[in-house]
């Protein structure tokens, strides 16, 4: 195992496709609506959003920039990384901002882009 904790602003290019749980939460609305529409995330009743997620597939070559890292002692369910980036969907690149759990982020196979 190689340990790597990227500083904020680090740009990562996916070397392999990445499947992760995208949580049904307003901060993930843009990516949710790209990959899981219909229904749009904001049309899902609040009570149904809680603990709701879908596997989402990002492709090799997509680039993600680390925007925020959140780790909370004793509250591992809150550990997450927020990304900004450009992802390929339906033949076009789309700018997105979303967060993923630290557990899923640790499964990324990527390289730092300088």
PAMAR-412851 format. One record per residue: x, y, z of N, C-alpha, C, O, CB in turn; residue number from 1. Coordinates in Angstrom, 2 decimals. Glycine has a CB too. Example, Ala and Ser with C-alpha at 12.3 -4.5 7.8 and 13.67 -1.06 7.14 Angstrom:
<recs>
+---------+---------+---------+---------+---------+---------+---------+---------+---------+---------+---------+---------+---------+---------+---------+-----+
|     nxx |     nyy |     nzz |    caxx |    cayy |    cazz |     cxx |     cyy |     czz |     oxx |     oyy |     ozz |    cbxx |    cbyy |    cbzz | num |
+---------+---------+---------+---------+---------+---------+---------+---------+---------+---------+---------+---------+---------+---------+---------+-----+
|   13.19 |   -5.69 |    7.80 |   12.30 |   -4.50 |    7.80 |   13.20 |   -3.30 |    7.80 |   14.24 |   -3.32 |    8.46 |   11.31 |   -4.47 |    9.05 |   1 |
|   12.85 |   -2.25 |    7.08 |   13.67 |   -1.06 |    7.14 |   12.90 |    0.03 |    7.87 |   13.41 |    1.14 |    8.04 |   14.08 |   -0.60 |    5.72 |   2 |
+---------+---------+---------+---------+---------+---------+---------+---------+---------+---------+---------+---------+---------+---------+---------+-----+
</recs>
This chain:
<recs>
+---------+---------+---------+---------+---------+---------+---------+---------+---------+---------+---------+---------+---------+---------+---------+-----+
|     nxx |     nyy |     nzz |    caxx |    cayy |    cazz |     cxx |     cyy |     czz |     oxx |     oyy |     ozz |    cbxx |    cbyy |    cbzz | num |
+---------+---------+---------+---------+---------+---------+---------+---------+---------+---------+---------+---------+---------+---------+---------+-----+
|    0.83 |   -1.18 |    0.00 |    0.00 |    0.00 |    0.00 |    0.88 |    1.25 |    0.00 |    1.83 |    1.36 |    0.77 |   -0.95 |    0.00 |    1.21 |   1 |
|    0.54 |    2.18 |   -0.88 |    1.20 |    3.47 |   -0.88 |    0.23 |    4.49 |   -0.32 |   -0.92 |    4.56 |   -0.74 |    1.68 |    3.87 |   -2.31 |   2 |
|    0.69 |    5.29 |    0.64 |   -0.14 |    6.31 |    1.24 |    0.03 |    7.60 |    0.46 |    1.15 |    8.00 |    0.14 |    0.21 |    6.51 |    2.73 |   3 |
|   -1.10 |    8.27 |    0.15 |   -1.05 |    9.55 |   -0.55 |   -2.24 |   10.38 |   -0.12 |   -3.39 |   10.02 |   -0.40 |   -1.03 |    9.34 |   -2.10 |   4 |
|   -2.00 |   11.49 |    0.55 |   -3.05 |   12.43 |    0.92 |   -2.77 |   13.70 |    0.12 |   -1.82 |   14.42 |    0.42 |   -3.08 |   12.71 |    2.50 |   5 |
|   -3.59 |   13.97 |   -0.89 |   -3.28 |   15.10 |   -1.78 |   -3.63 |   16.44 |   -1.16 |   -4.63 |   16.55 |   -0.45 |   -4.03 |   14.94 |   -3.09 |   6 |
|   -2.82 |   17.46 |   -1.43 |   -3.21 |   18.80 |   -1.00 |   -4.39 |   19.30 |   -1.84 |   -4.60 |   18.83 |   -2.96 |   -2.02 |   19.77 |   -1.11 |   7 |
|   -5.14 |   20.24 |   -1.29 |   -6.25 |   20.81 |   -2.04 |   -5.72 |   21.41 |   -3.34 |   -4.65 |   22.01 |   -3.36 |   -7.00 |   21.88 |   -1.21 |   8 |
|   -6.49 |   21.25 |   -4.41 |   -6.07 |   21.75 |   -5.71 |   -5.35 |   20.72 |   -6.56 |   -5.07 |   20.98 |   -7.73 |   -5.19 |   22.92 |   -5.54 |   9 |
|   -5.05 |   19.55 |   -6.00 |   -4.38 |   18.49 |   -6.76 |   -5.31 |   17.98 |   -7.85 |   -6.46 |   17.64 |   -7.58 |   -3.93 |   17.34 |   -5.83 |  10 |
|   -4.80 |   17.92 |   -9.07 |   -5.59 |   17.43 |  -10.20 |   -5.21 |   15.97 |  -10.46 |   -4.03 |   15.63 |  -10.56 |   -5.35 |   18.31 |  -11.49 |  11 |
|   -6.22 |   15.11 |  -10.55 |   -6.01 |   13.68 |  -10.73 |   -6.71 |   13.22 |  -11.99 |   -7.88 |   13.52 |  -12.21 |   -6.52 |   12.88 |   -9.50 |  12 |
|   -5.99 |   12.48 |  -12.83 |   -6.57 |   11.87 |  -14.03 |   -6.80 |   10.39 |  -13.74 |   -5.88 |    9.69 |  -13.30 |   -5.64 |   12.07 |  -15.29 |  13 |
|   -8.01 |    9.92 |  -13.98 |   -8.32 |    8.51 |  -13.73 |   -7.59 |    7.63 |  -14.73 |   -7.69 |    7.83 |  -15.94 |   -9.84 |    8.27 |  -13.82 |  14 |
|   -6.85 |    6.65 |  -14.21 |   -6.15 |    5.68 |  -15.06 |   -7.02 |    4.47 |  -15.35 |   -6.78 |    3.74 |  -16.31 |   -4.84 |    5.24 |  -14.40 |  15 |
|   -8.03 |    4.25 |  -14.52 |   -9.01 |    3.18 |  -14.72 |  -10.38 |    3.75 |  -14.42 |  -10.50 |    4.72 |  -13.68 |   -8.70 |    1.93 |  -13.82 |  16 |
|  -11.41 |    3.13 |  -14.99 |  -12.77 |    3.53 |  -14.68 |  -12.98 |    3.44 |  -13.17 |  -12.38 |    2.61 |  -12.50 |  -13.80 |    2.65 |  -15.44 |  17 |
|  -13.85 |    4.30 |  -12.65 |  -14.11 |    4.35 |  -11.21 |  -15.61 |    4.27 |  -10.97 |  -16.36 |    5.12 |  -11.44 |  -13.52 |    5.65 |  -10.58 |  18 |
|  -16.04 |    3.27 |  -10.24 |  -17.43 |    3.11 |   -9.84 |  -17.52 |    3.43 |   -8.35 |  -16.74 |    2.91 |   -7.55 |  -17.97 |    1.66 |  -10.14 |  19 |
|  -18.46 |    4.29 |   -7.98 |  -18.59 |    4.71 |   -6.59 |  -20.05 |    5.01 |   -6.29 |  -20.87 |    5.16 |   -7.20 |  -17.71 |    5.94 |   -6.29 |  20 |
|  -20.37 |    5.11 |   -5.00 |  -21.72 |    5.42 |   -4.56 |  -21.90 |    6.95 |   -4.57 |  -21.26 |    7.67 |   -3.79 |  -22.00 |    4.83 |   -3.13 |  21 |
|  -22.76 |    7.44 |   -5.47 |  -23.09 |    8.85 |   -5.49 |  -24.34 |    9.05 |   -4.65 |  -25.41 |    8.54 |   -4.96 |  -23.30 |    9.38 |   -6.96 |  22 |
|  -24.18 |    9.80 |   -3.56 |  -25.27 |    9.99 |   -2.61 |  -26.28 |   11.02 |   -3.13 |  -25.91 |   12.03 |   -3.73 |  -24.72 |   10.43 |   -1.24 |  23 |
|  -27.54 |   10.74 |   -2.89 |  -28.66 |   11.59 |   -3.32 |  -28.72 |   12.79 |   -2.37 |  -29.46 |   12.79 |   -1.39 |  -30.02 |   10.80 |   -3.33 |  24 |
|  -27.93 |   13.80 |   -2.68 |  -27.75 |   14.94 |   -1.80 |  -27.53 |   16.18 |   -2.67 |  -26.81 |   16.08 |   -3.67 |  -26.55 |   14.72 |   -0.80 |  25 |
|  -28.10 |   17.34 |   -2.34 |  -28.03 |   18.50 |   -3.22 |  -26.64 |   18.89 |   -3.72 |  -26.51 |   19.40 |   -4.83 |  -28.61 |   19.66 |   -2.52 |  26 |
|  -25.60 |   18.65 |   -2.93 |  -24.25 |   19.00 |   -3.39 |  -23.80 |   18.12 |   -4.55 |  -22.81 |   18.43 |   -5.21 |  -23.25 |   18.89 |   -2.25 |  27 |
|  -24.51 |   17.01 |   -4.79 |  -24.18 |   16.11 |   -5.89 |  -25.17 |   16.22 |   -7.04 |  -25.18 |   15.38 |   -7.94 |  -24.14 |   14.67 |   -5.38 |  28 |
|  -26.01 |   17.26 |   -7.03 |  -27.11 |   17.36 |   -7.98 |  -26.66 |   17.33 |   -9.44 |  -27.26 |   16.63 |  -10.25 |  -27.89 |   18.62 |   -7.73 |  29 |
|  -25.62 |   18.07 |   -9.79 |  -25.18 |   18.14 |  -11.20 |  -24.79 |   16.76 |  -11.72 |  -25.23 |   16.35 |  -12.79 |  -23.99 |   19.12 |  -11.35 |  30 |
|  -23.96 |   16.05 |  -10.97 |  -23.52 |   14.72 |  -11.42 |  -24.69 |   13.74 |  -11.40 |  -24.82 |   12.91 |  -12.30 |  -22.36 |   14.21 |  -10.53 |  31 |
|  -25.53 |   13.82 |  -10.37 |  -26.71 |   12.96 |  -10.28 |  -27.59 |   13.13 |  -11.52 |  -28.00 |   12.15 |  -12.14 |  -27.53 |   13.27 |   -8.99 |  32 |
|  -27.86 |   14.39 |  -11.86 |  -28.75 |   14.65 |  -13.00 |  -28.13 |   14.22 |  -14.32 |  -28.86 |   13.86 |  -15.25 |  -29.11 |   16.11 |  -13.05 |  33 |
|  -26.81 |   14.26 |  -14.44 |  -26.15 |   13.79 |  -15.66 |  -26.31 |   12.27 |  -15.83 |  -26.59 |   11.79 |  -16.93 |  -24.67 |   14.16 |  -15.64 |  34 |
|  -26.12 |   11.54 |  -14.74 |  -26.06 |   10.09 |  -14.83 |  -27.34 |    9.36 |  -14.43 |  -27.53 |    8.21 |  -14.84 |  -24.95 |    9.60 |  -13.99 |  35 |
|  -28.20 |    9.98 |  -13.67 |  -29.35 |    9.25 |  -13.12 |  -30.68 |    9.95 |  -13.37 |  -31.65 |    9.69 |  -12.66 |  -29.17 |    9.05 |  -11.64 |  36 |
|  -30.76 |   10.84 |  -14.36 |  -31.99 |   11.53 |  -14.69 |  -32.81 |   10.67 |  -15.64 |  -32.20 |   10.04 |  -16.50 |  -31.70 |   12.91 |  -15.32 |  37 |
|  -34.12 |   10.57 |  -15.56 |  -34.96 |   11.07 |  -14.49 |  -34.96 |   10.11 |  -13.31 |  -34.56 |    8.96 |  -13.48 |  -36.38 |   11.29 |  -14.99 |  38 |
|  -35.38 |   10.52 |  -12.15 |  -35.82 |   11.87 |  -11.81 |  -34.63 |   12.75 |  -11.48 |  -33.56 |   12.26 |  -11.11 |  -36.80 |   11.84 |  -10.63 |  39 |
|  -34.82 |   14.06 |  -11.60 |  -33.77 |   14.97 |  -11.17 |  -33.66 |   14.87 |   -9.65 |  -34.65 |   14.60 |   -8.97 |  -34.06 |   16.46 |  -11.63 |  40 |
|  -32.48 |   15.09 |   -9.15 |  -32.26 |   14.94 |   -7.71 |  -33.20 |   15.83 |   -6.91 |  -33.76 |   15.39 |   -5.90 |  -30.80 |   15.27 |   -7.36 |  41 |
|  -33.38 |   17.07 |   -7.33 |  -34.19 |   17.99 |   -6.54 |  -35.68 |   17.67 |   -6.61 |  -36.45 |   18.21 |   -5.82 |  -33.95 |   19.41 |   -7.02 |  42 |
|  -36.10 |   16.80 |   -7.52 |  -37.51 |   16.41 |   -7.56 |  -37.80 |   15.23 |   -6.64 |  -38.96 |   14.86 |   -6.44 |  -37.93 |   16.07 |   -9.00 |  43 |
|  -36.76 |   14.64 |   -6.07 |  -36.93 |   13.52 |   -5.14 |  -37.28 |   14.10 |   -3.77 |  -36.56 |   14.97 |   -3.29 |  -35.63 |   12.61 |   -5.06 |  44 |
|  -38.35 |   13.65 |   -3.14 |  -38.71 |   14.19 |   -1.82 |  -37.57 |   14.02 |   -0.82 |  -36.85 |   13.02 |   -0.84 |  -39.98 |   13.50 |   -1.30 |  45 |
|  -37.43 |   15.01 |    0.04 |  -36.32 |   15.03 |    1.00 |  -36.26 |   13.73 |    1.81 |  -35.17 |   13.20 |    2.03 |  -36.46 |   16.22 |    1.94 |  46 |
|  -37.39 |   13.23 |    2.24 |  -37.41 |   12.01 |    3.04 |  -36.87 |   10.80 |    2.30 |  -36.38 |    9.86 |    2.93 |  -38.80 |   11.72 |    3.48 |  47 |
|  -36.94 |   10.81 |    0.96 |  -36.44 |    9.68 |    0.17 |  -34.97 |    9.85 |   -0.21 |  -34.32 |    8.89 |   -0.63 |  -37.27 |    9.53 |   -1.09 |  48 |
|  -34.44 |   11.04 |   -0.06 |  -33.03 |   11.27 |   -0.40 |  -32.10 |   10.66 |    0.64 |  -31.01 |   10.19 |    0.31 |  -32.75 |   12.77 |   -0.53 |  49 |
|  -32.53 |   10.68 |    1.91 |  -31.67 |   10.20 |    2.99 |  -31.29 |    8.75 |    2.76 |  -32.15 |    7.91 |    2.50 |  -32.38 |   10.36 |    4.35 |  50 |
|  -30.03 |    8.45 |    2.84 |  -29.50 |    7.09 |    2.66 |  -29.79 |    6.51 |    1.28 |  -29.76 |    5.29 |    1.11 |  -30.06 |    6.18 |    3.72 |  51 |
|  -30.08 |    7.36 |    0.31 |  -30.32 |    6.90 |   -1.05 |  -29.07 |    7.22 |   -1.88 |  -28.50 |    8.31 |   -1.76 |  -31.60 |    7.58 |   -1.67 |  52 |
|  -28.65 |    6.29 |   -2.69 |  -27.48 |    6.49 |   -3.54 |  -27.60 |    5.57 |   -4.76 |  -28.39 |    4.63 |   -4.77 |  -26.15 |    6.20 |   -2.76 |  53 |
|  -26.80 |    5.88 |   -5.78 |  -26.70 |    5.05 |   -6.98 |  -25.22 |    4.89 |   -7.32 |  -24.43 |    5.82 |   -7.17 |  -27.49 |    5.67 |   -8.19 |  54 |
|  -24.86 |    3.70 |   -7.79 |  -23.51 |    3.55 |   -8.29 |  -23.37 |    4.43 |   -9.52 |  -24.24 |    4.46 |  -10.38 |  -23.18 |    2.05 |   -8.63 |  55 |
|  -22.26 |    5.13 |   -9.59 |  -21.96 |    6.03 |  -10.70 |  -20.62 |    5.63 |  -11.28 |  -19.71 |    5.24 |  -10.56 |  -21.95 |    7.53 |  -10.24 |  56 |
|  -20.51 |    5.73 |  -12.60 |  -19.34 |    5.24 |  -13.33 |  -18.65 |    6.42 |  -14.01 |  -19.21 |    7.03 |  -14.92 |  -19.74 |    4.16 |  -14.36 |  57 |
|  -17.44 |    6.73 |  -13.57 |  -16.62 |    7.71 |  -14.26 |  -15.58 |    6.96 |  -15.07 |  -15.13 |    5.89 |  -14.68 |  -15.95 |    8.72 |  -13.26 |  58 |
|  -15.21 |    7.55 |  -16.20 |  -14.37 |    6.84 |  -17.16 |  -12.89 |    7.20 |  -17.03 |  -12.52 |    8.28 |  -16.59 |  -14.84 |    7.14 |  -18.55 |  59 |
|  -12.09 |    6.25 |  -17.44 |  -10.65 |    6.47 |  -17.54 |  -10.43 |    7.74 |  -18.34 |  -11.05 |    7.94 |  -19.39 |   -9.91 |    5.25 |  -18.20 |  60 |
|   -9.54 |    8.61 |  -17.86 |   -9.25 |    9.86 |  -18.55 |   -9.98 |   11.05 |  -17.97 |   -9.55 |   12.19 |  -18.19 |   -9.59 |    9.73 |  -20.00 |  61 |
|  -11.07 |   10.84 |  -17.23 |  -11.75 |   11.95 |  -16.57 |  -10.77 |   12.59 |  -15.59 |   -9.96 |   11.90 |  -14.98 |  -13.05 |   11.47 |  -15.84 |  62 |
|  -10.86 |   13.90 |  -15.43 |   -9.96 |   14.60 |  -14.51 |  -10.77 |   15.20 |  -13.36 |  -11.83 |   15.79 |  -13.56 |   -9.17 |   15.70 |  -15.25 |  63 |
|  -10.24 |   15.03 |  -12.17 |  -10.87 |   15.51 |  -10.95 |   -9.86 |   16.34 |  -10.16 |   -8.69 |   15.98 |  -10.08 |  -11.40 |   14.33 |  -10.09 |  64 |
|  -10.31 |   17.44 |   -9.60 |   -9.47 |   18.28 |   -8.77 |   -9.98 |   18.22 |   -7.34 |  -11.17 |   18.42 |   -7.09 |   -9.45 |   19.75 |   -9.29 |  65 |
|   -9.09 |   17.94 |   -6.40 |   -9.47 |   17.85 |   -5.00 |   -9.83 |   19.25 |   -4.52 |   -9.00 |   20.17 |   -4.54 |   -8.31 |   17.23 |   -4.13 |  66 |
|  -11.09 |   19.41 |   -4.09 |  -11.58 |   20.72 |   -3.68 |  -11.74 |   20.82 |   -2.16 |  -11.62 |   21.91 |   -1.59 |  -12.92 |   21.01 |   -4.35 |  67 |
|  -11.99 |   19.70 |   -1.51 |  -12.21 |   19.70 |   -0.06 |  -12.01 |   18.30 |    0.47 |  -12.40 |   17.32 |   -0.17 |  -13.64 |   20.23 |    0.30 |  68 |
|  -11.39 |   18.19 |    1.63 |  -11.24 |   16.91 |    2.31 |  -11.85 |   17.09 |    3.70 |  -11.50 |   18.01 |    4.43 |   -9.72 |   16.44 |    2.40 |  69 |
|  -12.77 |   16.19 |    4.04 |  -13.47 |   16.31 |    5.33 |  -13.33 |   15.00 |    6.08 |  -13.82 |   13.96 |    5.64 |  -14.97 |   16.68 |    5.13 |  70 |
|  -12.65 |   15.06 |    7.21 |  -12.46 |   13.87 |    8.05 |  -12.85 |   14.27 |    9.47 |  -12.37 |   15.27 |   10.00 |  -10.98 |   13.33 |    7.99 |  71 |
|  -13.71 |   13.47 |   10.06 |  -14.23 |   13.79 |   11.38 |  -13.94 |   12.63 |   12.33 |  -14.41 |   11.52 |   12.11 |  -15.76 |   14.09 |   11.32 |  72 |
|  -13.17 |   12.90 |   13.36 |  -12.76 |   11.88 |   14.32 |  -13.98 |   11.21 |   14.95 |  -14.87 |   11.87 |   15.49 |  -11.87 |   12.49 |   15.41 |  73 |
|  -14.01 |    9.88 |   14.87 |  -15.08 |    9.11 |   15.49 |  -16.38 |    9.12 |   14.71 |  -17.37 |    8.53 |   15.16 |  -15.32 |    9.62 |   16.84 |  74 |
|  -16.42 |    9.78 |   13.56 |  -17.64 |    9.87 |   12.75 |  -17.30 |    9.49 |   11.31 |  -17.46 |   10.31 |   10.40 |  -18.25 |   11.31 |   12.81 |  75 |
|  -16.85 |    8.27 |   11.09 |  -16.34 |    7.86 |    9.78 |  -17.36 |    7.99 |    8.67 |  -16.98 |    8.11 |    7.50 |  -15.86 |    6.45 |    9.84 |  76 |
|  -18.66 |    7.98 |    8.99 |  -19.66 |    8.10 |    7.93 |  -19.64 |    9.48 |    7.28 |  -20.23 |    9.66 |    6.21 |  -21.04 |    7.80 |    8.49 |  77 |
|  -18.97 |   10.46 |    7.89 |  -18.87 |   11.80 |    7.32 |  -17.58 |   12.00 |    6.51 |  -17.45 |   13.01 |    5.83 |  -18.94 |   12.84 |    8.43 |  78 |
|  -16.64 |   11.08 |    6.58 |  -15.37 |   11.24 |    5.88 |  -15.61 |   11.27 |    4.37 |  -16.18 |   10.34 |    3.80 |  -14.39 |   10.10 |    6.26 |  79 |
|  -15.15 |   12.35 |    3.72 |  -15.42 |   12.49 |    2.29 |  -14.40 |   13.40 |    1.63 |  -13.64 |   14.11 |    2.29 |  -16.82 |   13.04 |    2.06 |  80 |
|  -14.40 |   13.35 |    0.30 |  -13.58 |   14.24 |   -0.51 |  -14.51 |   14.87 |   -1.54 |  -15.28 |   14.18 |   -2.20 |  -12.37 |   13.48 |   -1.19 |  81 |
|  -14.42 |   16.19 |   -1.68 |  -15.19 |   16.90 |   -2.69 |  -14.27 |   17.18 |   -3.87 |  -13.13 |   17.61 |   -3.70 |  -15.80 |   18.23 |   -2.11 |  82 |
|  -14.79 |   16.93 |   -5.06 |  -14.04 |   17.13 |   -6.30 |  -14.74 |   18.15 |   -7.19 |  -15.96 |   18.29 |   -7.17 |  -13.86 |   15.81 |   -7.05 |  83 |
|  -13.94 |   18.85 |   -7.97 |  -14.40 |   19.59 |   -9.14 |  -13.77 |   18.86 |  -10.32 |  -12.70 |   18.27 |  -10.17 |  -14.02 |   21.15 |   -9.10 |  84 |
|  -14.40 |   18.90 |  -11.46 |  -13.75 |   18.24 |  -12.58 |  -14.56 |   18.27 |  -13.84 |  -15.61 |   18.90 |  -13.94 |  -13.46 |   16.85 |  -12.23 |  85 |
|  -14.03 |   17.56 |  -14.82 |  -14.69 |   17.39 |  -16.11 |  -14.83 |   15.91 |  -16.35 |  -13.86 |   15.15 |  -16.33 |  -13.88 |   18.09 |  -17.26 |  86 |
|  -16.09 |   15.49 |  -16.59 |  -16.37 |   14.08 |  -16.81 |  -17.05 |   13.91 |  -18.15 |  -17.82 |   14.75 |  -18.59 |  -17.24 |   13.50 |  -15.68 |  87 |
|  -16.75 |   12.79 |  -18.79 |  -17.33 |   12.47 |  -20.09 |  -18.65 |   11.76 |  -19.88 |  -18.73 |   10.76 |  -19.17 |  -16.37 |   11.61 |  -20.93 |  88 |
|  -19.70 |   12.29 |  -20.52 |  -21.01 |   11.64 |  -20.47 |  -21.72 |   11.93 |  -21.78 |  -21.81 |   13.08 |  -22.21 |  -21.85 |   12.14 |  -19.24 |  89 |
|  -22.23 |   10.89 |  -22.42 |  -22.97 |   11.01 |  -23.68 |  -22.16 |   11.75 |  -24.74 |  -22.70 |   12.54 |  -25.52 |  -24.30 |   11.72 |  -23.46 |  90 |
|  -20.85 |   11.50 |  -24.76 |  -19.99 |   12.07 |  -25.79 |  -19.51 |   13.49 |  -25.55 |  -18.77 |   14.04 |  -26.37 |  -20.69 |   12.04 |  -27.06 |  91 |
|  -19.91 |   14.10 |  -24.44 |  -19.50 |   15.46 |  -24.13 |  -18.88 |   15.53 |  -22.74 |  -19.22 |   14.74 |  -21.85 |  -20.70 |   16.43 |  -24.23 |  92 |
|  -17.97 |   16.49 |  -22.57 |  -17.41 |   16.72 |  -21.24 |  -18.27 |   17.73 |  -20.50 |  -18.72 |   18.72 |  -21.07 |  -15.94 |   17.22 |  -21.34 |  93 |
|  -18.50 |   17.45 |  -19.21 |  -19.34 |   18.30 |  -18.38 |  -18.57 |   18.69 |  -17.12 |  -17.89 |   17.86 |  -16.52 |  -20.66 |   17.58 |  -18.01 |  94 |
|  -18.68 |   19.96 |  -16.74 |  -18.07 |   20.42 |  -15.48 |  -18.98 |   20.01 |  -14.34 |  -20.20 |   20.21 |  -14.40 |  -17.83 |   21.98 |  -15.49 |  95 |
|  -18.39 |   19.44 |  -13.31 |  -19.17 |   18.96 |  -12.17 |  -18.46 |   19.30 |  -10.86 |  -17.26 |   19.58 |  -10.83 |  -19.40 |   17.43 |  -12.28 |  96 |
|  -19.23 |   19.27 |   -9.80 |  -18.70 |   19.34 |   -8.44 |  -19.52 |   18.35 |   -7.64 |  -20.75 |   18.39 |   -7.68 |  -18.77 |   20.82 |   -7.83 |  97 |
|  -18.85 |   17.47 |   -6.90 |  -19.54 |   16.43 |   -6.15 |  -18.63 |   15.93 |   -5.04 |  -17.43 |   16.21 |   -5.03 |  -19.97 |   15.27 |   -7.07 |  98 |
|  -19.22 |   15.19 |   -4.11 |  -18.42 |   14.56 |   -3.07 |  -18.64 |   13.06 |   -3.11 |  -19.67 |   12.57 |   -3.57 |  -18.78 |   15.13 |   -1.67 |  99 |
|  -17.64 |   12.35 |   -2.62 |  -17.71 |   10.89 |   -2.50 |  -17.11 |   10.50 |   -1.16 |  -16.26 |   11.21 |   -0.61 |  -16.96 |   10.18 |   -3.69 | 100 |
|  -17.55 |    9.38 |   -0.64 |  -17.04 |    8.92 |    0.65 |  -15.55 |    8.58 |    0.53 |  -15.07 |    8.17 |   -0.52 |  -17.84 |    7.68 |    1.16 | 101 |
|  -14.86 |    8.77 |    1.62 |  -13.43 |    8.46 |    1.64 |  -13.18 |    7.00 |    1.28 |  -12.19 |    6.69 |    0.62 |  -12.83 |    8.78 |    3.02 | 102 |
|  -14.07 |    6.12 |    1.70 |  -13.94 |    4.70 |    1.38 |  -13.94 |    4.49 |   -0.14 |  -13.12 |    3.71 |   -0.64 |  -15.09 |    3.90 |    2.02 | 103 |
|  -14.82 |    5.17 |   -0.87 |  -14.84 |    5.05 |   -2.32 |  -13.65 |    5.75 |   -2.97 |  -13.09 |    5.24 |   -3.95 |  -16.14 |    5.63 |   -2.87 | 104 |
|  -13.27 |    6.90 |   -2.44 |  -12.15 |    7.65 |   -2.99 |  -10.86 |    6.84 |   -2.91 |  -10.00 |    6.93 |   -3.79 |  -11.98 |    9.00 |   -2.26 | 105 |
|  -10.72 |    6.05 |   -1.87 |   -9.51 |    5.23 |   -1.72 |   -9.42 |    4.13 |   -2.78 |   -8.41 |    3.43 |   -2.85 |   -9.47 |    4.60 |   -0.34 | 106 |
|  -10.46 |    3.97 |   -3.60 |  -10.42 |    2.98 |   -4.68 |  -10.08 |    3.61 |   -6.03 |  -10.09 |    2.91 |   -7.04 |  -11.76 |    2.27 |   -4.79 | 107 |
|   -9.78 |    4.90 |   -6.06 |   -9.41 |    5.56 |   -7.32 |   -8.03 |    5.08 |   -7.75 |   -7.10 |    5.03 |   -6.95 |   -9.43 |    7.09 |   -7.16 | 108 |
|   -7.91 |    4.74 |   -9.02 |   -6.62 |    4.46 |   -9.62 |   -6.35 |    5.62 |  -10.57 |   -6.92 |    5.69 |  -11.66 |   -6.60 |    3.06 |  -10.36 | 109 |
|   -5.47 |    6.53 |  -10.15 |   -5.22 |    7.73 |  -10.96 |   -3.80 |    8.21 |  -10.86 |   -2.98 |    7.65 |  -10.13 |   -6.15 |    8.83 |  -10.56 | 110 |
|   -3.53 |    9.27 |  -11.60 |   -2.20 |    9.89 |  -11.57 |   -2.37 |   11.38 |  -11.37 |   -3.36 |   11.97 |  -11.81 |   -1.40 |    9.59 |  -12.88 | 111 |
|   -1.41 |   11.97 |  -10.70 |   -1.42 |   13.41 |  -10.47 |   -1.01 |   14.09 |  -11.77 |   -0.02 |   13.71 |  -12.40 |   -0.47 |   13.81 |   -9.29 | 112 |
|   -1.79 |   15.09 |  -12.16 |   -1.51 |   15.87 |  -13.36 |   -0.83 |   17.15 |  -12.93 |   -1.35 |   17.89 |  -12.09 |   -2.81 |   16.16 |  -14.19 | 113 |
|    0.34 |   17.42 |  -13.50 |    1.08 |   18.64 |  -13.11 |    0.90 |   19.72 |  -14.15 |    1.44 |   20.82 |  -14.00 |    2.56 |   18.35 |  -12.93 | 114 |
+---------+---------+---------+---------+---------+---------+---------+---------+---------+---------+---------+---------+---------+---------+---------+-----+
</recs>
